[in-house]
């Protein structure tokens, strides 16, 4: 009897990972992309797919920070139907769930923390303080 090696990695997680990779791959192929995406395109960081797989929340980040997040989110949301259509041609899934895009601010918080930590005095500097 054959046992599936995917049992430890549930189908929803596999599909979410596949969607993340494929959405990142199709973004450069979108027609009429706004100038908001051209200079530094978004990075797809994660796809959250509930157990029923009826919708997908797609998280993206921007290399230049949150300044363009609203405009980029709107462009991605406006092209969500086209992205689903391209995914439907590329993937062997019965149904591609509706996509909802959200800016992933985790990396911004990490950069802020790194900046704060960089400005803390070192142990040697603290010993030199009166």
N, C-alpha and C positions, 0 to 999 in steps of 0.2 A: 504494500500500500504506500502511495506517495504522500508525503506530508509537505504542506506548503511552508516555505521558509519565510513567508511574509507575515505570519501570524503575529510576530512581535512588533511589526510595523504596520498598523492598521491601514485599511484602504483609504480612509479619509486623509490620513497624514501623507500617504503616497500621492494621492491626487493633488493635495495642497502643494506639495513639493514640485510636482510636475507643472502645475499651473504657474507657480512662481517662476520657474525656469522659462517656460514658454511665453509668458507675458513679457518678460525681459527681452526675449528674442524677437517678439513681434513689434515692440515699440518703435524701432527704427524704420519699420515698414509702413507705418501709418501714413496715409495720404493727407495732405493739407495740415500737417502739424503746425501748431502755433509757434511763433518765435519764442514763447516762454519755455519751450522744451529744447530748442535748438542749441543754445550755448552749452549748457550742462544738463544732459537728460537725467531723469530720475532713475534711481536704483530701486528695484523691487526687493524689499527686505524680507517680507513674509506674506503668506496668504493664510488667512484664518477661514477654515471651512467647517461648519457645524456638521454633526453626525448625519443629518438628513441631506446634506450637500445641495440645499436649495438656493443658497446665496454664498458668495465669496467676498470677504473683506480683504482688499489688497492694500498692504502697507508699503509706502514708498518713502525714500529719503532723498535729500538733495545735498550735493557736495558743498554748495555755497550757503547752506543754512536755511532757516525757515522763511526768509524774506519773500520768496516766490511761491511758497507752499500753497497758498490759496488759489493763485492763478494756475499753477500746474495741476492741482487737484481738479479744478474745473475743466481744464483741457482733457485730462484723462477720463473724467466722468462723461464729458461730451463725446468721447471716442469709444466708450465702453462697448457699444453695440458692434462697432467695427472690430474691436479687439476680440470680442466673443466669436464673431464670424471667422476671423483668422484662426483662432484657437480650434474652432470646429473643423476646419480643414486640416489642421496639423495633428489633432489628437484623436485617438480611438475611444472617445467617450460618448455615451448615448446622449448626454445633455451637458452643455456648458452652463454653469450657473451664472446668474446676473452678477456683475462685478461692481463693488462699491469701493472707492479709493479713499484712503485716509493717510494723512501725513504722519510718518513715524518720527516722533520727536525724541526717541530714546538716545539717538546719537548726538543730538544737540545737548542734552543733559550731560552726557558723558564728556563732551568737549568742554562744557562749562566747569564740570568738576575737575578736569585735568588742568584747566586754566587756574582755578582756585588753588589747587595743590601745588602748581608750579610757583605760585607767589608766597607760599608758606616759607617761613625761615627754616633753614636746615638746622640740624642738631648742633653743628659747630657755631652757627650764627646765634643760636639761642644761648650757648655757653658764654659767648662774648658779650651778651647783653648785661648791663649793670643790675 
